[in-house]
Amino acid sequence: MTSVETSITIAAACRSVLETGDPLAKVKRARAVVRAWRRGDLAHQFDVAMADRPARPAEPELLPPNRMPRRGKGGSERGRITLIHALAHIEFVAIDLAFDLAGRFGGHFPRNFIDDWLSVGADEAMHFALLDRRLRTLGSHYGALAAHDGLWEAAEATAHDPLARLAVVPMVLEARGLDVTPATIDRFLAAGDEGTARVLKRILADEIRHVAYGATWFRVACESTGIAPESHWRDLVRRHFRGMIKPPFNDSAREAAGLPREYYAPLA
């Protein structure tokens, strides 16, 4: 479906993205919802609950994170396909994370919260499409390999609290992308894969903005209630993030995104 009914609300439109499982259809639906919102076709109402779990295609097979094979360094063509597939899966799930964030928690924030997170959703859809195109150029496709569901587990763990969601998803998971993507770009360049490197450079630039949205809205919400943002962020991460906050950190990119070392260094 490439159009959105003009009589529905932003919450219903966001849920429609979550309920679309086919990858190509999800990308088209995400783009259609963003266009409808920007045209003013969707009511700023939150009358529909978000799905507990988004629809998923039959492939890829979803495995527990501890059963996933190692990705390798991306030097061989097979290694590059494996790594690109893992990145494509991250971007595919990130579409749902952005629209769930907007639809689930938009009522807690001003209207431009929706503007920001729908723009993130549009970016994630574009990132996924670019990476899937790279896979097809290499003779593969999204769904050809197994993937894990760890990203959506983070959404489930924070479904009750908008500040917890902002703390964990953009400010931990996407911030980790800022740390690891430069080295990943270097691996693809070393392998002569300039096409994938260009895609990852675009993703890195967009991720700085995504982390900035998370940090900004987290800080605004904390300050409006008299909560110290840095200490509250660390408390939420300790409670709701099962992984570790570990170096190396891309301090300059994090700083550019409004996430200074005062936040994360005490947890490293």
C-alpha positions as a Markdown table, in Angstrom:
| # | Residue | x | y | z |
|---|---|---|---|---|
| 1 | Met | 0.0 | 0.0 | 0.0 |
| 2 | Thr | 1.5 | 3.3 | -1.1 |
| 3 | Ser | -1.1 | 5.7 | 0.1 |
| 4 | Val | -2.6 | 6.6 | 3.5 |
| 5 | Glu | -6.3 | 7.2 | 4.2 |
| 6 | Thr | -6.7 | 10.9 | 5.1 |
| 7 | Ser | -9.3 | 10.2 | 7.8 |
| 8 | Ile | -6.9 | 8.2 | 10.1 |
| 9 | Thr | -4.8 | 9.4 | 12.9 |
| 10 | Ile | -1.0 | 9.5 | 13.3 |
| 11 | Ala | -1.2 | 6.6 | 15.8 |
| 12 | Ala | -3.2 | 4.4 | 13.4 |
| 13 | Ala | -0.8 | 5.3 | 10.6 |
| 14 | Cys | 2.3 | 4.3 | 12.7 |
| 15 | Arg | 0.6 | 1.0 | 13.6 |
| 16 | Ser | 0.0 | 0.3 | 10.0 |
| 17 | Val | 3.8 | 0.4 | 9.4 |
| 18 | Leu | 4.3 | -2.0 | 12.2 |
| 19 | Glu | 1.7 | -4.4 | 10.8 |
| 20 | Thr | 3.3 | -4.5 | 7.4 |
| 21 | Gly | 5.7 | -7.5 | 7.3 |
| 22 | Asp | 6.9 | -7.6 | 3.7 |
| 23 | Pro | 10.2 | -5.6 | 3.5 |
| 24 | Leu | 9.4 | -3.7 | 0.2 |
| 25 | Ala | 5.8 | -3.0 | 1.4 |
| 26 | Lys | 7.1 | -1.8 | 4.7 |
| 27 | Val | 9.4 | 0.7 | 3.0 |
| 28 | Lys | 6.6 | 2.0 | 0.8 |
| 29 | Arg | 4.2 | 2.2 | 3.7 |
| 30 | Ala | 6.7 | 4.1 | 5.9 |
| 31 | Arg | 7.3 | 6.6 | 3.1 |
| 32 | Ala | 3.6 | 7.0 | 2.5 |
| 33 | Val | 2.9 | 7.7 | 6.2 |
| 34 | Val | 5.6 | 10.3 | 6.3 |
| 35 | Arg | 4.3 | 12.0 | 3.2 |
| 36 | Ala | 0.7 | 12.0 | 4.6 |
| 37 | Trp | 1.9 | 13.5 | 7.9 |
| 38 | Arg | 3.9 | 16.3 | 6.2 |
| 39 | Arg | 0.8 | 17.1 | 4.0 |
| 40 | Gly | -1.3 | 17.5 | 7.2 |
| 41 | Asp | -3.5 | 14.5 | 6.3 |
| 42 | Leu | -3.1 | 12.7 | 9.6 |
| 43 | Ala | -4.8 | 13.8 | 12.8 |
| 44 | His | -2.5 | 14.4 | 15.8 |
| 45 | Gln | -4.3 | 11.9 | 17.9 |
| 46 | Phe | -3.2 | 8.8 | 19.8 |
| 47 | Asp | -6.3 | 6.6 | 19.7 |
| 48 | Val | -4.7 | 3.4 | 18.6 |
| 49 | Ala | -2.3 | 1.2 | 20.7 |
| 50 | Met | 0.9 | 0.1 | 19.0 |
| 51 | Ala | 1.3 | -3.6 | 18.3 |
| 52 | Asp | 3.3 | -5.6 | 20.9 |
| 53 | Arg | 5.4 | -7.1 | 18.1 |
| 54 | Pro | 5.7 | -5.9 | 14.5 |
| 55 | Ala | 4.9 | -8.2 | 11.6 |
| 56 | Arg | 7.9 | -9.9 | 10.2 |
| 57 | Pro | 8.5 | -11.6 | 6.8 |
| 58 | Ala | 9.0 | -15.4 | 6.6 |
| 59 | Glu | 12.7 | -14.7 | 6.1 |
| 60 | Pro | 15.1 | -14.1 | 7.6 |
| 61 | Glu | 15.0 | -16.8 | 10.3 |
| 62 | Leu | 15.3 | -15.0 | 13.7 |
| 63 | Leu | 17.7 | -16.7 | 16.1 |
| 64 | Pro | 18.7 | -15.8 | 19.7 |
| 65 | Pro | 21.7 | -13.5 | 19.6 |
| 66 | Asn | 23.9 | -16.2 | 21.1 |
| 67 | Arg | 23.2 | -18.6 | 18.2 |
| 68 | Met | 24.2 | -16.1 | 15.5 |
| 69 | Pro | 27.3 | -17.0 | 13.6 |
| 70 | Arg | 30.2 | -14.5 | 13.8 |
| 71 | Arg | 30.1 | -11.8 | 11.2 |
| 72 | Gly | 33.8 | -11.8 | 10.4 |
| 73 | Lys | 35.6 | -8.8 | 9.1 |
| 74 | Gly | 34.0 | -8.4 | 5.7 |
| 75 | Gly | 37.1 | -9.0 | 3.7 |
| 76 | Ser | 35.8 | -11.8 | 1.4 |
| 77 | Glu | 32.7 | -11.4 | -0.7 |
| 78 | Arg | 30.9 | -13.9 | 1.5 |
| 79 | Gly | 32.0 | -12.0 | 4.6 |
| 80 | Arg | 30.8 | -8.7 | 3.0 |
| 81 | Ile | 27.4 | -10.2 | 2.2 |
| 82 | Thr | 27.1 | -11.5 | 5.8 |
| 83 | Leu | 28.0 | -8.1 | 7.2 |
| 84 | Ile | 25.7 | -6.1 | 4.9 |
| 85 | His | 22.9 | -8.5 | 5.7 |
| 86 | Ala | 23.3 | -7.9 | 9.4 |
| 87 | Leu | 23.3 | -4.2 | 8.8 |
| 88 | Ala | 20.2 | -4.4 | 6.6 |
| 89 | His | 18.4 | -6.2 | 9.3 |
| 90 | Ile | 19.3 | -3.5 | 11.8 |
| 91 | Glu | 17.9 | -0.9 | 9.5 |
| 92 | Phe | 14.8 | -3.0 | 8.8 |
| 93 | Val | 14.0 | -3.2 | 12.5 |
| 94 | Ala | 14.9 | 0.4 | 13.0 |
| 95 | Ile | 11.9 | 1.4 | 10.7 |
| 96 | Asp | 9.6 | -0.2 | 13.3 |
| 97 | Leu | 11.5 | 1.3 | 16.2 |
| 98 | Ala | 11.0 | 4.8 | 14.8 |
| 99 | Phe | 7.3 | 4.5 | 14.0 |
| 100 | Asp | 6.6 | 2.7 | 17.3 |
| 101 | Leu | 8.4 | 5.5 | 19.2 |
| 102 | Ala | 6.2 | 8.1 | 17.4 |
| 103 | Gly | 3.0 | 6.2 | 17.7 |
| 104 | Arg | 3.5 | 4.9 | 21.3 |
| 105 | Phe | 4.9 | 8.0 | 23.0 |
| 106 | Gly | 4.0 | 10.9 | 20.7 |
| 107 | Gly | 1.2 | 12.0 | 23.0 |
| 108 | His | 3.7 | 12.7 | 25.8 |
| 109 | Phe | 5.5 | 15.4 | 23.7 |
| 110 | Pro | 4.9 | 18.4 | 21.5 |
| 111 | Arg | 3.8 | 17.9 | 17.9 |
| 112 | Asn | 7.4 | 18.3 | 16.5 |
| 113 | Phe | 8.3 | 15.1 | 18.3 |
| 114 | Ile | 6.4 | 13.3 | 15.6 |
| 115 | Asp | 8.2 | 15.4 | 12.9 |
| 116 | Asp | 11.5 | 14.2 | 14.2 |
| 117 | Trp | 10.8 | 10.5 | 14.6 |
| 118 | Leu | 8.9 | 10.2 | 11.3 |
| 119 | Ser | 11.9 | 11.7 | 9.6 |
| 120 | Val | 14.0 | 9.0 | 11.3 |
| 121 | Gly | 11.6 | 6.4 | 10.1 |
| 122 | Ala | 12.0 | 7.7 | 6.5 |
| 123 | Asp | 15.8 | 7.6 | 6.9 |
| 124 | Glu | 15.7 | 4.0 | 8.2 |
| 125 | Ala | 13.5 | 2.9 | 5.3 |
| 126 | Met | 15.9 | 4.5 | 2.8 |
| 127 | His | 18.9 | 2.9 | 4.6 |
| 128 | Phe | 17.4 | -0.5 | 4.4 |
| 129 | Ala | 16.5 | -0.1 | 0.7 |
| 130 | Leu | 20.1 | 1.0 | -0.1 |
| 131 | Leu | 21.6 | -2.0 | 1.8 |
| 132 | Asp | 19.2 | -4.5 | 0.2 |
| 133 | Arg | 20.2 | -3.1 | -3.2 |
| 134 | Arg | 23.8 | -3.7 | -2.3 |
| 135 | Leu | 23.0 | -7.3 | -1.3 |
| 136 | Arg | 21.3 | -7.8 | -4.7 |
| 137 | Thr | 24.3 | -6.3 | -6.5 |
| 138 | Leu | 26.4 | -9.0 | -4.8 |
| 139 | Gly | 23.9 | -11.8 | -5.8 |
| 140 | Ser | 22.1 | -12.0 | -2.4 |
| 141 | His | 19.1 | -10.4 | -0.8 |
| 142 | Tyr | 17.6 | -9.6 | 2.6 |
| 143 | Gly | 16.3 | -12.8 | 4.2 |
| 144 | Ala | 18.9 | -15.0 | 2.7 |
| 145 | Leu | 20.7 | -15.3 | 6.0 |
| 146 | Ala | 19.6 | -15.6 | 9.6 |
| 147 | Ala | 19.2 | -12.6 | 11.9 |
| 148 | His | 18.5 | -11.9 | 15.5 |
| 149 | Asp | 15.7 | -10.1 | 17.4 |
| 150 | Gly | 17.8 | -8.3 | 20.0 |
| 151 | Leu | 16.8 | -4.8 | 18.8 |
| 152 | Trp | 13.1 | -5.4 | 19.2 |
| 153 | Glu | 13.8 | -6.9 | 22.7 |
| 154 | Ala | 15.1 | -3.5 | 23.7 |
| 155 | Ala | 11.8 | -2.0 | 22.5 |
| 156 | Glu | 9.8 | -4.5 | 24.5 |
| 157 | Ala | 11.9 | -3.7 | 27.6 |
| 158 | Thr | 11.1 | 0.0 | 27.3 |
| 159 | Ala | 7.5 | -0.1 | 26.1 |
| 160 | His | 6.2 | 1.4 | 29.3 |
| 161 | Asp | 8.4 | 4.5 | 29.6 |
| 162 | Pro | 9.2 | 7.1 | 26.9 |
| 163 | Leu | 12.3 | 8.2 | 28.7 |
| 164 | Ala | 13.6 | 4.6 | 29.0 |
| 165 | Arg | 12.9 | 4.2 | 25.3 |
| 166 | Leu | 14.9 | 7.3 | 24.4 |
| 167 | Ala | 17.7 | 6.4 | 26.7 |
| 168 | Val | 18.2 | 2.9 | 25.3 |
| 169 | Val | 17.3 | 3.0 | 21.6 |
| 170 | Pro | 18.7 | 6.3 | 20.2 |
| 171 | Met | 21.1 | 7.0 | 23.0 |
| 172 | Val | 22.6 | 3.5 | 23.4 |
| 173 | Leu | 21.9 | 1.4 | 20.4 |
| 174 | Glu | 22.2 | 4.1 | 17.7 |
| 175 | Ala | 25.1 | 5.7 | 19.5 |
| 176 | Arg | 26.9 | 2.4 | 19.3 |
| 177 | Gly | 26.5 | 2.7 | 15.5 |
| 178 | Leu | 28.4 | 6.0 | 15.7 |
| 179 | Asp | 31.3 | 4.1 | 17.4 |
| 180 | Val | 31.6 | 1.1 | 15.0 |
| 181 | Thr | 30.5 | 2.4 | 11.6 |
| 182 | Pro | 33.8 | 4.3 | 10.8 |
| 183 | Ala | 35.8 | 1.1 | 11.2 |
| 184 | Thr | 33.2 | -0.8 | 9.1 |
| 185 | Ile | 33.5 | 1.7 | 6.4 |
| 186 | Asp | 37.3 | 1.2 | 6.4 |
| 187 | Arg | 36.9 | -2.6 | 6.0 |
| 188 | Phe | 34.7 | -2.2 | 2.9 |
| 189 | Leu | 37.1 | 0.4 | 1.4 |
| 190 | Ala | 40.0 | -2.0 | 2.1 |
| 191 | Ala | 38.1 | -4.7 | 0.2 |
| 192 | Gly | 37.5 | -2.4 | -2.7 |
| 193 | Asp | 33.8 | -2.1 | -2.0 |
| 194 | Glu | 33.3 | 1.6 | -2.5 |
| 195 | Gly | 29.6 | 1.3 | -3.1 |
| 196 | Thr | 28.8 | -0.1 | 0.3 |
| 197 | Ala | 31.2 | 2.3 | 1.9 |
| 198 | Arg | 29.3 | 5.2 | 0.4 |
| 199 | Val | 26.0 | 3.9 | 1.8 |
| 200 | Leu | 27.6 | 3.5 | 5.2 |
| 201 | Lys | 28.9 | 7.1 | 5.2 |
| 202 | Arg | 25.4 | 8.3 | 4.5 |
| 203 | Ile | 24.0 | 6.1 | 7.3 |
| 204 | Leu | 26.6 | 7.5 | 9.7 |
| 205 | Ala | 25.8 | 11.1 | 8.9 |
| 206 | Asp | 22.1 | 10.4 | 9.5 |
| 207 | Glu | 22.7 | 8.5 | 12.7 |
| 208 | Ile | 24.3 | 11.5 | 14.3 |
| 209 | Arg | 21.0 | 13.4 | 13.7 |
| 210 | His | 19.0 | 10.4 | 15.1 |
| 211 | Val | 21.1 | 10.3 | 18.3 |
| 212 | Ala | 20.7 | 14.1 | 18.6 |
| 213 | Tyr | 16.9 | 13.8 | 18.4 |
| 214 | Gly | 17.0 | 11.2 | 21.2 |
| 215 | Ala | 19.4 | 13.2 | 23.4 |
| 216 | Thr | 17.4 | 16.4 | 22.8 |
| 217 | Trp | 14.0 | 15.0 | 23.7 |
| 218 | Phe | 15.4 | 13.1 | 26.6 |
| 219 | Arg | 17.0 | 16.3 | 28.0 |
| 220 | Val | 13.9 | 18.4 | 27.4 |
| 221 | Ala | 11.7 | 15.8 | 29.2 |
| 222 | Cys | 14.1 | 15.6 | 32.1 |
| 223 | Glu | 14.5 | 19.3 | 32.6 |
| 224 | Ser | 10.8 | 19.9 | 32.4 |
| 225 | Thr | 10.3 | 17.8 | 35.5 |
| 226 | Gly | 13.5 | 18.8 | 37.3 |
| 227 | Ile | 15.4 | 15.6 | 36.7 |
| 228 | Ala | 19.2 | 15.7 | 36.1 |
| 229 | Pro | 19.5 | 14.2 | 32.6 |
| 230 | Glu | 22.9 | 12.5 | 32.9 |
| 231 | Ser | 22.3 | 10.6 | 36.2 |
| 232 | His | 18.7 | 9.7 | 35.1 |
| 233 | Trp | 20.0 | 8.3 | 31.8 |
| 234 | Arg | 22.6 | 6.1 | 33.6 |
| 235 | Asp | 19.9 | 4.8 | 35.9 |
| 236 | Leu | 17.6 | 3.9 | 33.1 |
| 237 | Val | 20.3 | 2.3 | 31.1 |
| 238 | Arg | 21.3 | 0.2 | 34.1 |
| 239 | Arg | 17.7 | -1.0 | 34.6 |
| 240 | His | 16.6 | -1.5 | 31.0 |
| 241 | Phe | 19.7 | -2.3 | 28.8 |
| 242 | Arg | 21.0 | -5.8 | 29.1 |
| 243 | Gly | 24.3 | -5.2 | 27.3 |
| 244 | Met | 27.4 | -3.3 | 28.2 |
| 245 | Ile | 28.4 | 0.3 | 27.4 |
| 246 | Lys | 31.9 | -0.4 | 26.2 |
| 247 | Pro | 34.7 | 1.5 | 24.3 |
| 248 | Pro | 36.0 | 2.4 | 21.9 |
| 249 | Phe | 33.8 | 5.5 | 21.7 |
| 250 | Asn | 33.5 | 7.9 | 18.8 |
| 251 | Asp | 33.6 | 10.8 | 21.2 |
| 252 | Ser | 33.5 | 13.5 | 18.5 |
| 253 | Ala | 30.4 | 12.1 | 16.8 |
| 254 | Arg | 28.7 | 11.5 | 20.1 |
| 255 | Glu | 29.5 | 15.1 | 21.1 |
| 256 | Ala | 28.1 | 16.4 | 17.8 |
| 257 | Ala | 24.9 | 14.5 | 18.6 |
| 258 | Gly | 24.6 | 16.1 | 22.1 |
| 259 | Leu | 25.8 | 13.0 | 24.0 |
| 260 | Pro | 28.9 | 14.1 | 25.8 |
| 261 | Arg | 31.2 | 11.8 | 27.8 |
| 262 | Glu | 29.5 | 12.9 | 31.1 |
| 263 | Tyr | 26.6 | 10.6 | 30.2 |
| 264 | Tyr | 28.3 | 7.4 | 29.3 |
| 265 | Ala | 31.9 | 7.4 | 30.7 |
| 266 | Pro | 30.8 | 6.4 | 34.2 |
| 267 | Leu | 29.2 | 3.3 | 32.8 |
| 268 | Ala | 32.0 | 2.2 | 30.5 |
